[in-house]
Amino acid sequence: MPSVLRTAPILPQPPPLRYPVDVKATSNDPSQRVTVNADRIVHIKGEASNNGIVPSQLTLSFEGHTLSVPLSRGMSPSETLQAIRAKLPSGYAVDPLPTFMWDDSVMFRIVKTGPSRPSTVEKIDQAFAEATRPSSPAGARVSYFELRAAVREGLKDDGRLSADEKMAIARNWASLFTGAGWMATEAAQREYARLQKRHDLPVLPVF
């Protein structure tokens, strides 16, 4: 049997997380514009004029929520940000960032502040749970393909594993160790050793 790196089978639950969420942003104001970059940073620039055909508003959409802020004439980016902050649903907050620009623009992220974990972590947990059922293809043992499917859940968003996703994979894999061996096929064990090296999965002492 190939050698594998053992991880602790039981880990404490992680503390409440604070992480940026994906945001879509639009503004119909002729002067105050809003953009979102690949790092989930929202950038608001320009003073609102509110002189278009329809009343101006800025809209943010994230994790099933839609937030609209009316824009009045002369409203600065900072004032718009304050209006956004006041309308955020429970469990979310504004994370302001420096702009490094000689204007009144603002940059920020919308962050999750509640105790729930990112959905990708829950999907990783679910993938392992389904793989260890007696009715699973490998009969309660995690197979090569089931392990790969669990890891893909963490890679779907941006092709990388976050620290929380890495910990979820390592934690679930560790739970497969019974003391006498691993509840995983040899092919899965070889694949985990490869994935552990490739993605720098955490290694913890085993007792």
C-alpha positions, 0 to 999 in steps of 0.5 A: 500500500502506498504511503499517505500523510495522515491528518487528525480525524477530529477537528474543532469547528471553525470560528465565524468567517468574514469573507468577500462575496461575489457582487454584480453592480449597475448604475443608471446615473449619467455621472456616477459610475460603478464597476466591479473587478475580478477581486470582488472590489466595487469602485464608485466614481463621480458625483451623481447628477440624477438628470437622466430620463428615469430617476438614478439608482445604484443596484448591487446583487449578491448571494440572492440579495438585491440592494438598490440605492436612489441617487440624488443630484450632487450625491458623492461616492462616499454618500452612496457608500453610506447609503449602501451600508445602511441598507445591507441585510443582516450578516453582511458588512462593507469592507472599505479599501484605499483608492490611491486616487486623487479624487473622491471615488470609493472602493470596497468589498461586501463581506459575509460576517455571519457564522455560516460557512461558504457554500463550497465548504458545505458542498465538499462536506456533502460530497464526502458524506454521499461517498461514504454511504453504504450504497455508494459505488465503492461501498462506503469507501471513498473512490478516486472519482468521488474524491475528485468530485469533492475537490472540484466543488472547491475549484468551481468558483475561481479554479483555486482552493481557499484556506477554508476549502482546503481545511474542509477537504483535509478534515473530511479525508481525516475522518476516513481513518479508522485506526486500522486503515483508510475508508478509501480505495487505494486509487483514492489514497494515491490521488489524495497524496497527489492533491495534498502536494499540489494544493498544499492541503493542511497536514495535522498530527494524528493521535 
